[in-house]
Amino acid sequence: MSAMSDDRSGSGGLNRPRSNSDSPGRRALRRFLRHRLAVFGLVVVVLFLLAALLAPWLSPADPLQTSWTAIRKPPSAAHWFGTDENGRDVLSRVLHGARASMAAGVLSVTVALLIGVPIGVLAGLAGGWVDAVIARVADAMLSVPFLILAIALAAFLGPALENAMLAIAITASPIFVRLARGMALEARATDWLEAARALGNPPWRLGLVHVLPNIVPPLLVQATLSIAEAIIAEASLSFLGLGQQPPAPSWGSMLNSAQRFLTQAPWLAVFPGLAIFLVVLAFNLVGDGLRDALDPRGERR
Amino acid sequence: MLGWLLRRIGQIVPTLLILSVLIFGLQQLMPGDPALILAGEERGDPQVLAQIRAELRLDRPLPEQYLHWVGRAVQGDFGFSWRIREPVAALILEKLPVTFQLAVMAFVIALLIGIPAGIVSAVRRDRPTDWLVNGVALFGISMPNFWLGIMMILLFSVQLGWLPPSGYVPLSEDPVQSLATTIMPAFVLGSGIAGVLMRHTRAAMLGALAQDYVRTARAKGLAERAVVGRHALRNALIPVVTLGTIEFGRLLAGAVLTEQIFTIPGFGKLIVDAVFNRDYPVVQGVVMATALIFVGLSLVADLLYMAVNPRLRAG
């Protein structure tokens, strides 16, 4: 397979003739797999998901176990990532921190999808004043930068990981409303939807059976990119003390306390940050790959 | 043109009104009674509590509270900070210039990196230079602001001792010191935007280079430099200008954590401090002000787009 130099140039369509039995899904999968960076991203994502799920078994130590004999020890054979200001094992804390991050990323975006997509499809199919109101509310929310809206929501909800996740989910939902609404509007104008309506299908069936399958590809791309944004937002909120509460480990709050020991213990700031960077990079790579795979002609934003 | 402007403003006004309802509604999410927070030590005294409630109109029905709040917000009055009895609007106006300096510097850095990088990567499409530039851009986009900031402090302040790790000196006081205190945070803020601008520029340049007029310019024997610079770039920059204006608004969000890390007393630090102090009117004011700036910038972006693209002026 000539995988060389093929990334995102959009020339994938000329490679070989396709048989008619090739489903669009399989074609997209093949395009995605040819995108080597995206595959790398997917591997990293899976590794982090495994780290989050298996953290209690993978960790060499208890992430909360303090030790007065091992305070701020640099990385060594006993503690690969060193120890923190309370003598806790940083590797174990980074592994457990993956739980907060991945949960915030994946769960918040799932909730955002569950809120945003039905509302968007409803708006697009209903039209009229329902649509006008929903579209304006989405516009209003999108006119506040992501992090500022999330901070404001989290501030009023109170500092806790669940509240931070809820704040992120609410903040992430309008983009899905807008996306789903646009696709539903497009679908509404088609003949086949008109036909389905004429056959007496109720509106919920129109949305579920006739609109939703068509909007899965763009939603998938946006969801992946939103997860990257949600992970950064969770880390930011935890960094500010609005997310995961200490002593429970999260990458953001670890970075916050690391800031006080930059001169004495720089490794404390390196590993949690590296983890955030890698997982965000990985989700962005997967998102880019999905975009190219699902819409080979489409320009990149 | 005027008609278009009026229509556009006609869209903006309801958006802002809805936003004001949402921001006002934030208060209802709050666990506990705001009067109790405000009363502080005197929380046991029912008379004090009643007085505070009357002062803040917390004893009135919600719609009335909202109308009062929005009526004053329209006049630029976002109420008083609970913490330091100062008008919220004055606090915002006091902090905004600091963040503005930071944002302008960040934006200049982003333009200086992002646009040339985007041009180079479009011209050298699918070659190692293109991959390298794309890789660096993705790096910039995925790097969390606050981690990059901490790593830069570690390198340039702790290890090398070249730059102060925190603090801020106003430009009017000492320009050199002011630049020294803002260059790192500006770079941190600008790096992500540089990546986004690079991607926009690359996409727009690839589009422009595929146009007929570029082929004509090449066919008539124009030097490649002139083809790229004079013909393709000018047209490619149109969408980049628009998108760039909107990215400028995003700098405000980035400033929140960047200012926190470098302890710069700007707009972002204002909202964080307000969150810590449970100074809710300031939080609401900052969110509303951000939205105003953001909406204003997208209007400017549309106007710029019209200005550089004459075909749209008639519509």
Interface residues (C-beta under 8 A of the other chain):
Chain A: S5 D7 S9 R136 V137 D139 A140 M141 S143 V144 P145 F146 L147 I148 L149 I151 A152 L153 A155 F156 L157 G158 A228 I232 A235 S236 F239 L240 G241 L242 L255 A258 Q259 L262 T263 P266 A269 V270 G273 I276 F277 V280 L281 N284 L285 D288 E299 R300 R301
Chain B: P14 T15 L16 I18 L19 L22 I23 L26 Q27 L29 M30 P31 R125 D126 W131 L138 F139 I141 S142 M143 P144 F146 W147 I150 M151 I153 L154 V158 P165 R199 H200 A203 G207 G249 R250 L252 A253 G254 V256 L257 Q260 I261 I271 V272 A274 V275 F276 R278 Y280 V283 Q284 V286 V287 T290 A291 F294 V295 S298
